[in-house]
Amino acid sequence: MRMKTARYMLAAGVATASLLAASATRADDFTTAMANSANWATPAGSDSGQRFSDLSQITASNVHKLQVAWTFSTGVLRGHEGNPLVIGDMMYVHAPFPNTVFALDLAHEGKIVWKYTPTQDPNVIPVMCCDTVNRGVAYGDGMIFLHQADTTLAALDAKTGKVAWSVKTDDPSKGATGTGAPFYVNGKVYVGVSGGEFGVRGWLAAYDAKDGKQVWRGYSMGPDSDTLIDPQKTMSLGKPVGENSSEKTWKGDQWKIGGGDTWGWITYDPKLNLIYYGSGNPSTWNPKQRPGDNKWSMTIWARDANTGMAKWVYQMTPHDQWDYDGINEMILADLEIGGKKVPALVHFDRNGFGYTLNRATGELLVAQKYDPAVNWATKVDMDKNSETYGRPLVVPQYSTEHNGEDVNSTNICPAALGSKDEQPAAFSPVTKLFYVPTNHVCMDYEPFRVSYTAGQPYVGATLSMFPPKGQTNMGNFIAWDASTGKIVWSDPEQFSVWSGALATKGGVVFYGTLEGYLKAVDAKSGKELYKFKTPSGIIGNVMTYEHSGKQYVAVLSGVGGWAGIGLAAGLQDPHAGLGAVGGYAGLNSYTALGGTLTVFSLPN
C-alpha cells in the first residue's frame, strides 16, 4: 500500500506540476502578447484602458500618405462596435448578432482560418435595447472569449475556433443580454450584463478561464452579501459606506429590478489588484417610481480581482433622472495633480462631467464639465465639509423629478445618450492628454408611469433629441487635461463622434465619424491631417498593430448602435430608438448599412 501510495503521490505531483507548467505557459503567453507593441491583445490595447500604442512608423508628418491596404466584410448589416484583436500572425474579428467571430491569418493575405457562428434564439433581438451590437472579444489562456447576445460566455480555442467550454451568465427571457467585451486577466474572465431598459439587475462576474466556473459575482444593488460590499471596509468619498448602503436607498424590494447594468469597459491595476468598471442607469427611467439615491447604480466600482469585494465606490448621479448611464470606460494613468504624482482613474461620464479620482483610495480630485452645453447641474460639490460633497448640484428647471410625471422637461443637456456614451477615449503618456469622442446633444424628456413585466421594456419616458440651441454640430472630438479639468482643443463634427479613439507614439490620434470617415489629427493641436471615407458609418474603435515590420491602422465600419438605430433597424418614428431616430435622421443622407473592416498602411 505504501508503494502504491508513493507511486500515486508521485504521479499526482507530476500531473500537478504539468498542470501548473501548462497554466504558467498560458499565462506567460498572454503576458508576452500584451508586452509586444506589435499586438493588440486586449480590447483597449492594455489593462489600463489607455488605447495608446508605442508604434511610431505612422507620424504626424507622414500620416497623410495612408492608403487602404486591405478590407474584410463581416456579412452583417447592423452596428459594428468594438475592434479586432491581433496576436502574432492572427487577427480576430467579431460581428454583431449572430456574433460571428473570424480568425484571419495575416501572414497569408487575411485567409479565414476559422469562423465561429453561434446558434442563438433570434427572440433575443427584441430585448437588445439599442441595436444588436457586440463590443468585442478577449484573449487569454490560448482562448478567445465571446459574450454572446443570449448571455452565453464561450471560450474558443484561438488556433481552431473549437468551443472549449460555454456557460450561460443570465436569462434573456427576462431581458438580459450580452453586448460588452469580456476582459481577461490572471486566469479569469470578467463579464457584465445589459438590460437596464428591461429591469435587469446589473452584476459583474469573474469566471475561471480554464473551465468556465463562476469565481464570484457582485451585483450593483441589493444586500451587502449580493453587492460584495463590506460595510466598514468598502469606502465612498473617504468614509465607510455603512451597513445596508444599497437597500435602504430603494423603496421596498424594488432593487430586484433596479437596473444598474454593466455593459461597458473593464480595466485593471496589477499593483493594486483592482478591477474597475461602471454601473448604469436605475430602472425605470421615471424617477418618481423609485424614490431615493438608488445605490449603487451610476457608480464607479473598484473591486478586488480575486474575491470581487468592493474596495471603494463612487456614485456620480444619485437618483438618476435622465438615463445618464455610468458604464463608460475607466482609464488608468499616473498624473501630476497639484504638484503630486497620483495613481489616477479618469472617467468621462454620460452626465457630462469628466472625473479624476485616486484609483487606490477613490478620493475625488477633479470633476468638471467636458462639454460647455451641459446644463442639468451647475457643478459637482467639491467641498469635503459640505453635506452634498461629491454630488452634482441639480438645476430644478432640468430636473424630471422636480417637474413630475407626464410633464415634458425641455432643453436638457446632455441628452440621455450623454456627452459621451460607450465610445472609449484614449490617453497619450507623451502629451498627457485624453482624447475624447463626444456627443453635443440635448433633449426633451417626459417621464410616465410604467409597470414591470419580466422580459418587456421597462422604460417609462418619451424623448426627443437635437443639437444645443443655436448650434448645428452634434459632436466634438476634444483633448482634455484631466489634471485640471479643462478642454485643451475641440474639433466640431456634424454628428456625434461614436467611434473609440486611438493615440499613438507617432503623435497622431485617430477616430471615426458617423458619416464613415476615418480621421487622423495632430495630438498636440487637433489639426486634421488625414481622412478617408469607409463604406459605412463608423461606431467601431480604431486600433493599430504591426505585422512583418509594418504598422497598420484598422477600424470596423457599419453604422448602427444607439445613434444609428434608425438606419440599422429601419425605424421612422422620431421618438423611436429612445429618441435617437429623430435626432440622427440626417444620417440617411450620408451613409448606408454595411459591415466592413478597413485596414490602412503607408505605401511601400
Residue pairs with C-beta under 8 A, 6 or more apart in sequence:
23 187
23 210
26 140
26 141
26 142
26 187
27 141
27 186
27 187
29 141
29 142
30 41
30 139
30 140
30 141
30 184
33 39
33 41
33 87
33 88
33 139
34 41
34 42
34 46
34 47
37 53
37 54
37 55
37 546
38 55
38 86
38 545
38 546
38 547
39 86
39 87
39 88
39 545
40 53
40 83
40 84
40 85
40 86
40 543
40 544
40 545
41 85
41 86
41 87
41 139
42 85
42 138
42 139
42 183
42 184
43 82
43 83
43 85
43 135
43 136
43 137
43 138
43 181
43 183
43 265
44 50
44 51
44 265
44 267
44 329
44 424
45 51
45 52
45 53
45 543
46 52
47 185
47 267
47 268
47 269
47 270
47 332
48 267
48 268
48 269
48 331
48 332
48 333
49 265
49 267
49 329
49 330
49 331
49 332
49 424
50 331
50 332
50 333
50 426
50 427
50 428
50 429
50 503
51 424
51 425
51 426
51 427
51 500
51 501
51 502
51 503
51 541
52 426
52 427
52 428
52 429
52 502
52 503
52 504
52 505
53 502
53 503
53 504
53 505
53 544
54 505
55 504
55 505
55 506
55 544
55 545
55 546
55 551
56 504
56 505
56 506
56 551
57 506
57 546
57 550
57 551
57 602
58 66
58 504
58 506
58 508
58 544
58 551
58 553
58 602
59 506
59 507
59 508
60 506
60 507
60 508
60 522
60 523
60 529
62 602
63 506
63 508
63 520
63 529
63 530
64 529
64 530
65 602
65 603
66 520
66 530
66 532
66 553
66 600
66 601
66 602
67 600
67 601
67 602
67 603
68 532
68 598
68 599
68 600
69 552
69 599
69 600
69 601
70 109
70 110
70 599
71 596
71 597
71 598
71 599
72 93
72 102
72 104
72 110
72 596
72 597
72 599
73 594
73 595
73 596
73 597
74 80
74 93
74 95
74 100
74 102
74 556
74 558
74 595
74 596
74 597
75 95
75 100
75 595
76 95
76 96
76 97
76 98
76 100
76 558
76 595
77 558
77 568
77 593
77 594
77 595
78 96
78 97
78 131
78 132
78 133
78 558
78 560
78 568
78 593
78 595
79 96
79 131
79 132
79 133
79 539
79 558
79 559
79 560
79 561
79 564
79 565
79 568
80 95
80 96
80 133
80 539
80 540
80 556
80 557
80 558
80 560
80 595
81 96
81 133
81 134
81 135
81 136
81 422
81 539
81 540
81 541
81 556
81 560
81 561
82 94
82 133
82 134
82 135
82 136
82 181
82 540
82 541
82 556
83 136
83 500
83 540
83 541
83 542
83 543
83 554
83 555
83 556
84 91
84 92
84 93
84 94
84 136
84 543
84 554
84 556
84 597
85 91
85 92
85 136
85 137
85 138
85 139
85 144
86 92
86 106
86 543
86 545
86 547
87 139
87 158
89 105
89 106
89 107
89 547
90 103
90 104
90 105
90 106
90 113
90 158
91 103
91 104
91 106
91 110
91 545
92 101
92 102
92 103
92 104
92 137
92 139
92 144
92 158
93 101
93 102
93 104
93 556
93 597
94 100
94 101
94 102
94 134
94 136
94 137
94 146
95 101
95 102
95 134
95 595
96 131
96 132
96 133
96 134
96 558
96 560
96 595
97 120
97 124
97 125
97 128
97 132
97 134
97 149
98 117
98 118
98 120
98 149
99 117
99 118
99 120
99 134
99 146
99 148
99 149
100 115
100 116
100 117
101 115
101 116
101 137
101 144
101 146
101 156
101 161
102 112
102 114
102 115
103 112
103 113
103 114
103 115
103 144
103 158
103 161
104 110
104 111
104 112
104 113
105 111
105 112
105 113
106 547
107 547
107 548
113 159
113 161
114 160
114 161
115 161
116 146
116 154
116 156
116 161
116 163
118 146
118 148
118 150
118 152
118 154
120 148
120 149
120 150
120 152
121 150
121 172
123 172
124 149
124 150
124 172
124 177
125 132
125 149
127 172
127 175
127 176
127 177
127 195
127 198
127 455
128 149
128 177
128 179
128 194
129 177
129 194
129 195
129 196
129 197
129 198
129 562
129 578
130 561
130 562
130 565
130 577
130 578
130 580
131 560
131 561
131 562
131 564
131 565
131 568
131 569
132 149
132 560
132 568
133 179
133 539
133 560
133 561
134 146
134 147
134 148
134 149
134 178
134 179
134 181
135 179
135 180
135 181
135 263
135 265
135 422
136 181
137 144
137 145
137 146
137 181
137 182
138 144
138 145
138 181
138 182
138 183
138 184
138 189
139 145
139 158
139 184
140 184
140 185
140 187
140 189
140 209
141 155
141 184
141 187
141 209
141 210
142 157
142 158
142 159
143 155
143 156
143 157
143 158
143 164
143 209
144 155
144 156
144 157
144 158
144 161
145 153
145 154
145 155
145 156
145 182
145 184
145 189
145 209
146 153
146 154
146 156
146 182
147 153
147 154
147 169
147 178
147 179
147 180
147 181
147 182
147 191
148 154
148 178
149 172
149 177
149 178
149 179
150 168
150 172
150 177
150 178
151 168
151 169
151 170
151 171
151 172
151 176
151 177
151 178
151 193
152 166
152 167
152 168
152 169
152 178
153 166
153 167
153 168
153 169
153 178
153 182
153 189
153 191
153 207
153 212
154 163
154 165
154 166
155 163
155 164
155 165
155 166
155 189
155 209
155 212
156 162
156 163
156 164
157 163
157 164
165 211
165 212
166 212
167 207
167 212
167 213
167 214
169 178
169 191
169 193
169 205
170 176
170 178
170 193
170 195
170 200
173 454
173 455
174 195
174 198
174 200
174 454
174 455
175 195
175 197
175 198
175 199
175 200
175 454
175 455
175 456
175 458
176 193
176 194
176 195
176 198
176 200
177 193
177 194
177 195
178 191
178 193
178 194
179 194
179 263
180 191
180 192
180 193
180 194
180 262
180 263
180 264
180 265
181 265
182 189
182 190
182 191
183 189
183 190
183 191
183 265
183 266
183 267
183 268
183 275
184 190
184 209
185 268
185 270
185 275
185 305
186 305
187 208
187 209
187 210
188 206
188 207
188 208
188 209
188 215
188 305
189 206
189 207
189 208
189 209
190 204
190 205
190 206
190 207
190 266
190 275
191 204
191 205
191 207
192 202
192 203
192 204
192 205
192 261
192 262
192 263
192 264
192 266
192 277
193 200
193 202
193 203
193 261
193 262
193 263
194 200
194 261
194 263
195 259
195 261
196 202
196 259
196 260
196 261
196 280
196 281
196 282
196 283
196 325
197 283
197 285
197 457
197 458
197 459
197 578
198 283
198 455
198 456
198 457
198 458
199 257
199 258
199 259
199 283
199 284
199 452
199 454
199 458
200 257
200 259
200 261
200 283
201 219
201 220
201 221
201 222
201 255
201 256
201 257
201 258
201 259
201 260
202 219
202 220
202 221
202 258
202 259
202 260
202 261
202 262
202 279
202 280
202 297
203 217
203 218
203 219
203 220
203 262
204 217
204 218
204 262
204 266
204 275
204 277
204 301
204 303
204 308
205 214
205 215
205 216
205 217
205 218
206 214
206 215
206 216
206 217
206 305
206 308
207 213
207 214
207 215
208 214
208 215
215 306
215 308
216 228
216 307
216 308
217 308
218 226
218 227
218 228
218 301
218 303
218 308
218 310
219 226
219 227
219 228
219 260
220 227
220 258
220 259
220 260
220 261
220 262
220 279
220 296
220 297
220 299
221 227
221 246
221 247
221 250
221 255
221 258
221 260
221 282
221 294
221 295
221 296
221 297
222 246
222 247
222 255
222 256
222 258
223 244
223 246
223 247
224 230
224 231
224 243
224 244
224 245
224 246
227 246
227 296
227 310
228 303
228 307
228 308
228 309
228 310
229 241
229 245
229 246
229 296
229 309
229 310
229 313
230 309
230 310
231 240
231 241
231 242
231 243
231 244
231 245
232 240
233 240
233 309
233 311
234 240
234 241
234 245
234 309
234 310
234 311
234 312
234 313
235 241
235 311
235 312
235 313
235 361
235 362
236 245
236 312
236 313
236 314
236 315
236 362
237 314
237 362
237 363
237 364
237 389
237 390
238 361
238 362
238 363
238 384
241 313
245 295
245 296
246 255
246 295
246 296
247 255
248 292
249 292
249 293
249 294
249 295
250 258
250 290
250 292
250 294
251 290
251 291
251 292
254 290
257 283
257 452
257 458
258 282
258 283
258 290
258 294
258 297
259 280
259 281
259 282
259 283
259 297
260 279
260 280
260 281
260 282
260 294
260 296
260 297
260 298
260 299
261 279
261 280
261 281
261 327
262 277
262 278
262 279
262 280
262 327
263 280
263 327
263 422
264 277
264 278
264 280
264 325
264 327
264 328
264 329
264 422
265 277
265 327
265 328
265 329
265 330
265 422
265 424
266 275
266 276
266 277
267 275
267 276
267 277
267 329
267 330
267 331
267 332
268 274
268 275
268 276
268 305
269 276
269 332
269 343
269 359
272 343
272 359
272 360
273 304
273 305
273 306
274 302
274 303
274 304
274 305
274 311
274 359
275 301
275 302
275 303
275 304
275 305
276 300
276 301
276 302
276 303
276 330
276 332
276 345
276 359
277 301
277 327
277 330
278 299
278 300
278 301
278 325
278 326
278 327
278 328
278 330
278 347
278 349
279 296
279 297
279 298
279 299
279 301
279 326
279 327
280 297
280 298
280 325
280 326
280 327
281 297
281 298
281 320
281 323
281 324
281 325
281 326
282 290
282 294
282 297
282 298
282 319
282 320
283 290
283 452
283 458
284 290
284 450
284 452
284 458
284 459
284 460
284 461
285 323
285 416
285 447
285 459
285 460
285 461
286 405
286 447
286 448
286 449
286 450
286 460
286 461
287 319
287 320
287 321
287 400
287 401
287 447
288 401
288 404
288 405
288 447
288 449
289 449
289 450
289 460
290 319
291 319
292 319
293 315
293 318
293 319
294 318
294 319
294 320
295 315
295 318
296 313
296 315
297 315
297 320
297 326
298 315
298 316
298 317
298 318
298 320
298 324
298 325
298 326
299 313
299 314
299 315
299 316
299 326
300 313
300 314
300 316
300 326
300 330
300 345
300 347
300 355
300 357
300 362
301 310
301 313
302 310
302 311
302 312
302 313
302 345
302 359
302 362
303 309
303 310
303 311
304 310
304 311
311 362
312 361
312 362
313 362
314 355
314 357
314 362
314 364
314 390
316 324
316 326
316 349
316 351
316 353
316 355
316 392
317 324
317 326
317 349
317 351
317 392
318 391
319 401
321 394
321 399
321 400
321 401
321 447
322 351
322 376
322 400
322 412
322 416
322 443
322 445
323 350
323 416
323 461
323 578
324 349
324 350
324 351
324 352
324 414
324 416
324 418
325 350
325 418
325 421
326 349
326 350
326 351
327 422
328 347
328 348
328 349
328 350
328 418
328 420
328 421
328 422
328 424
329 347
329 348
329 422
329 424
329 425
330 345
330 346
330 347
330 359
331 345
331 346
331 347
331 425
331 427
331 434
332 343
332 344
332 345
332 346
332 359
333 344
333 346
333 427
333 429
333 482
334 341
334 342
334 343
334 344
335 341
335 342
335 344
335 346
335 356
335 432
335 482
335 483
336 342
336 483
337 344
337 356
337 365
337 366
337 483
342 358
342 365
343 358
343 359
343 360
344 356
344 357
344 358
344 359
344 365
344 482
345 355
345 356
345 357
345 358
345 359
346 354
346 355
346 356
346 427
346 434
346 482
347 354
347 355
347 357
348 354
348 355
348 370
348 419
348 420
348 425
348 434
348 436
348 438
348 480
349 355
349 418
349 419
349 420
350 414
350 416
350 417
350 418
350 419
350 420
350 421
351 374
351 376
351 377
351 392
351 414
351 418
351 419
352 369
352 370
352 371
352 373
352 374
352 376
352 413
352 414
352 418
352 419
353 367
353 368
353 369
353 370
353 374
353 377
353 380
353 392
354 366
354 367
354 368
354 369
354 370
354 434
354 436
354 480
354 482
354 485
355 364
355 366
355 367
356 365
356 366
356 367
356 482
356 483
356 485
357 363
357 364
357 365
358 365
364 380
364 382
364 390
366 482
366 483
366 484
366 485
367 379
367 380
367 382
367 485
368 485
368 486
369 419
370 419
370 420
370 436
370 438
370 478
370 480
370 485
370 487
371 413
371 414
371 419
371 438
371 439
371 440
371 476
373 413
373 414
373 419
373 440
373 442
373 468
373 471
374 413
374 414
374 419
375 395
375 398
375 411
375 412
375 413
376 392
376 394
376 395
376 398
376 399
376 412
376 413
376 414
377 392
377 393
377 394
377 395
378 393
378 395
379 392
379 393
380 390
380 391
380 392
380 393
381 388
381 389
381 390
381 391
381 392
381 393
382 389
382 390
383 389
394 402
396 402
397 409
398 409
398 411
398 412
398 413
399 409
400 407
400 409
400 412
400 445
400 447
400 461
403 409
404 447
405 447
405 448
405 449
406 446
406 447
406 448
407 446
407 447
408 444
408 445
408 446
409 444
409 445
409 446
410 444
411 442
411 444
411 469
412 442
412 443
412 444
412 445
413 441
413 442
413 443
413 468
414 439
414 441
414 442
414 443
415 439
415 441
415 442
415 443
415 463
415 465
415 579
415 583
416 443
416 445
416 463
416 465
416 578
416 579
417 439
417 441
417 465
417 496
417 562
417 563
417 580
418 439
419 438
419 439
419 440
420 436
420 437
420 438
420 439
421 439
421 498
421 561
421 562
421 563
423 437
423 497
423 498
423 499
423 500
423 501
423 539
423 541
424 500
424 501
424 541
425 434
425 435
425 436
425 437
425 480
425 500
425 501
426 434
426 435
426 500
426 501
426 502
426 503
426 509
427 433
427 434
427 435
427 503
428 435
428 503
428 504
428 509
428 523
430 505
430 507
430 523
431 479
431 503
431 523
431 524
432 481
432 483
433 479
433 480
433 481
433 488
433 523
434 479
434 480
434 481
434 482
435 477
435 478
435 479
435 480
435 501
435 503
435 509
435 511
435 523
436 477
436 478
436 479
436 480
436 501
437 475
437 477
437 496
437 497
437 498
437 499
437 500
437 501
437 511
438 475
438 476
438 477
438 478
438 496
438 497
439 474
439 475
439 496
439 497
439 498
439 563
440 467
440 468
440 471
440 473
440 474
440 475
440 476
440 492
440 496
441 465
441 466
441 467
441 468
441 474
441 475
441 496
441 583
442 465
442 466
442 467
442 468
442 469
443 463
443 464
443 465
443 466
443 579
444 463
444 464
445 461
445 462
445 463
446 461
446 462
446 463
447 460
447 461
448 460
448 461
448 462
449 460
450 458
450 459
450 460
452 458
459 578
462 575
462 579
463 575
463 578
463 579
464 574
464 575
464 579
464 582
464 583
465 579
465 580
465 582
465 583
465 584
466 582
466 583
467 473
467 474
472 494
473 492
473 493
473 494
474 493
474 494
474 495
474 496
474 583
474 584
475 492
475 493
475 494
475 495
475 496
475 497
475 498
475 513
475 514
476 490
476 491
476 492
476 493
476 497
477 490
477 491
477 493
477 497
477 501
477 511
477 519
477 521
477 526
478 487
478 488
478 489
478 490
478 491
479 487
479 488
479 489
479 490
479 523
479 526
480 486
480 487
480 488
481 487
481 488
489 525
489 526
490 526
491 521
491 526
491 528
493 513
494 513
494 515
494 586
495 513
495 514
495 515
495 563
495 584
495 586
495 587
496 514
496 563
496 584
497 511
497 512
497 513
497 514
498 512
498 514
498 537
498 538
498 539
498 561
498 563
498 564
499 511
499 512
499 513
499 538
499 539
499 540
499 541
499 542
499 555
500 511
500 540
500 541
500 542
501 509
501 510
501 511
501 541
501 542
502 509
502 510
502 511
502 541
502 542
502 543
502 544
502 553
503 509
503 523
504 510
504 523
504 544
507 522
507 523
507 524
508 520
508 521
508 522
508 523
508 529
509 520
509 521
509 522
509 523
510 518
510 519
510 520
510 521
510 542
510 544
510 553
510 555
511 518
511 519
511 521
511 542
512 518
512 519
512 534
512 538
512 539
512 540
512 542
512 555
512 557
513 519
513 537
513 538
514 537
514 538
514 539
514 559
514 563
514 564
514 584
514 587
514 590
514 591
515 533
515 537
515 587
515 590
515 591
516 533
516 534
516 535
516 536
516 537
516 538
516 557
516 559
516 590
516 591
517 531
517 532
517 533
517 534
517 538
518 530
518 531
518 532
518 534
518 538
518 542
518 553
518 555
518 598
518 600
519 528
519 530
519 531
520 528
520 529
520 530
520 531
521 527
521 528
521 529
522 529
532 598
532 600
534 555
534 557
534 596
534 598
535 557
535 594
535 596
535 598
536 557
536 558
536 559
536 591
536 592
536 593
536 594
536 595
536 596
537 557
537 558
537 559
537 560
537 564
537 567
537 587
537 590
537 591
538 555
538 556
538 557
538 559
539 558
539 559
539 560
539 561
539 563
539 564
540 555
540 556
540 557
540 558
541 555
541 556
542 553
542 554
542 555
543 553
543 554
543 555
544 551
544 552
544 553
544 554
545 551
545 552
545 554
546 552
550 601
550 602
551 601
551 602
552 599
552 600
552 601
553 599
553 600
553 601
554 597
554 598
554 599
554 600
555 597
555 598
556 595
556 596
556 597
557 594
557 595
557 596
557 597
557 598
558 593
558 594
558 595
558 596
559 567
559 568
559 587
559 591
559 592
559 593
559 594
560 567
560 568
560 593
561 568
562 577
562 578
562 580
563 580
563 583
563 584
563 587
564 584
564 587
565 571
565 576
565 577
565 580
565 581
566 572
566 576
566 577
566 580
566 581
566 584
566 585
566 587
566 588
567 587
567 588
567 591
567 592
567 593
568 593
569 577
571 577
571 581
572 581
573 581
573 582
574 581
574 582
574 583
574 585
575 581
575 582
